[in-house]
Amino acid sequence: MPLSERAQQLIPKARIISFANWPYQQSAIAIWQQADDQTCYLSDSDLDTIVNLEPDLLVYSQQARKLRDNATFIVDNARAMISALEALKQYSLEYFSDSEKNAITTYFDHLITVMKKF
């Protein structure tokens, strides 16, 4: 499933967050900022450096690695969920009268539309 036109417009402008008030060493923040500027994932080396600077972030760095390493799978699953919602809508509507279908369709369509924005 291709990205929506709106998503394609936002990607070049995307910023993770402002690092201005983060309570970490500037050298660690610089690593996050550089990855954000380059719109890339943190490398293993980046994460290791951050943990060396901020040992309390060890667990978070492990979680970041899992998310990074599984990003494609996670996105594919999200897309599959949208397809499943569309199929669920079709199958569910078979159990209702035409007047009921109109009301229920609105809810499914709203949910599917919101999910597609991600």
N, C-alpha and C positions, 0 to 999 in steps of 0.2 A: 504494500500500500504506500503510495508516494506521500510525501509531506504536503500539508495544505499550503496554499499560497501564502497565507498569513504566517505560518511557521517559517517558511522560506524567507520572508521579509524580516522576521525578527531575529533569526539566527545570527546574521552579521552584527547586529546591534546588541546581542545578548551579553549581559554582565552577570556574573554569579551574584555578587553582592558588594557592598562597600566594605572595605577592610579597615576603614578609618578608626573604628573603635574596638578592634579586636585586641584582646589582652595578651598578645604573644610578641615574641621578639621580632624586631623589624626584619631580620634576615629570613625568618620563617614566613612572615607576611609577604616578603618580596617573592618567594617561591610561588605562593598562591596567586599573587598578582600577575606574575609572569605567565603562569598557565592560563589565567583568565584572559590576559591580553592576547595570547596566542591561540585562544579557544581550543586548548588541548587538555588532555587528561594529565594528571600528575604521574610521572614515571616512578618506578620503584626507587630509583636514586633520589628523586625529589622527596618521596615519602620517608625514606630512611633519614635524609638530612633533617626533615621536619621533626622526626621523632628524636633524633640526636639533640636538637635544639630544645624541644618541648616533650620530654619523656611521658608526660601525662596524656599525650595524644596517641599513644601506642595502639590502643583498642580502636580508636577512630581511623587510624591509618590502615589497620587490617580491614576494617569495614569498607574504606574507600577503595582498597585493592579489589575486594570482592565485587563491588559495584562496577568499577572500571572494567575488570576482566569479564564481567557478564553483561555489559551494557547492550550489546547486540541482542543477546537472548532476552533481556528485559524488555527492550523496545519491541522485539518480535512478539513477545507474549502480550504486550499491551495492544498491539495491532490485532492479534488474534481475539482478544477480549471484545474488541469493537465488532469484529465479524460475528462472534458468538452472540452478542447482544442483538445484532440485526437478525440473525437466525431465530433467536428466542422470541423476538417480536413477531416474526412471521408465524411461527408455530403456536404461540400463545393466542394470537388473534383468531385462530380457527375455532376456538372455544366460545366465541362471543358473537352476539347479534351485531348487525351493521351499526346500530346506534351506540352500542357499547364499544365497538371497535374504534369509533371516532374518538371517544374519550380516552381510551387506553393508548391509542397510537400517539397521542400528544405527549404522554409521559415517556414512552419509549424514545420518541424522536428527540425530546429534550435531553435525555440521558446520553443518547448516541452523539448528539451534536456537541455536548459538553466534553465528552470523552475524546472526540476527534480533534478538539482544540489543543490537546496535549500532544 
